[in-house]
Amino acid sequence: MATTTMSRRRPLSPMVIARRILQYLLIVMLAVFCVVPFAWVALTAFDADGGPTVSLPSFTFGNFASFFTDGDTPRLFFNSVLISFTATALNLVCGVFGAYGLSRYRFRGRTTFMFAILLIRVIPPPATIVALYLLMVKMNLDDSYLGLILVEAASALPITLWLLKGTIDAVPFELEEAAWMDGSTRFGAIRRIVLPLVGPGLGAAAMLTFMAIWGDFLTPLVLLQSPDLYPLSIGLFRAFTAFNQVDWGVLAASALVYMVPPAVLYVIMRKHLMRSSLGGAIKG
């Protein structure tokens, strides 16, 4: 039967064959386009004589040793870690309480308010960065960790609110009422009932927020003027543009180290990201 079925299949027309060949060529070209930059970074980071072209490296760890012993790059890396983790933590704290209020309380215009929050993310960041800078200057928070952390946490807050509201909506309100009957306060019920059940959404929000803040370049570039406060994203840019001669090996090693924290966080949080869903965020 299988042989008869196969023999009855019509041969592919030249047009179909040409279309499939074109599709595969396009996929290969896109794959090469995406892989080559990462290949250059990985190979040049271990190359004692690294250059701007992809080549087999003369293997060495000297570039990484230079990264961690140089006076500037460890500080830049520490700045990135401090800003990203602090802003992510602040974002999650505000996001949990804000999403809880949007999920549990009913008030007029709630849906409109939710879409208005999301509209903030639709506006391109360059359109508001000057206004944010002037606001930070008025508050004497320009060129400081605190000002940058507040802006980064607030910028990622809309997505966090939408994501966590959907996960909190899925938590039965009766569980909180049962906790109240046992003498728990509202905040105690949130801590003991809600937070453990919204763990997947919280993990996904943490990962998305951290990756957005870690990879941000425009905001610290505008809000910071002191080189001692720069994150590694600006350090990489200045290392490439500030000198006529670029140490390609150290630059590639810095880029590779720069990829590690979000990659590790993604490996840890990917299950939470798969389990959480934005679909429930539009309910209510």
Secondary structure, 3 states (H helix, E strand, C coil): CHHHHHHHCCCCCHHHHHHHHHHHHHHHHHHHHHHHHHHHHHHHHCECCCCCCCCCCCECCHHHHHHHHCCCHHHHHHHHHHHHHHHHHHHHHHHHHHHHHHHHCCCCCHHHHHHHHHHHHHCCHHHHHHHHHHHHHHCCCCCCHHHHHHHHHHHCHHHHHHHHHHHHHCCCHHHHHHHHHCCCCHHHHHHHHHHHHCHHHHHHHHHHHHHHHHCCCHHHHHHCCCHHHCCHHHHHHHHHHCCCCCCHHHHHHHHHHHHHHHHHHHHHHHHHHHHCCCHHHHCC
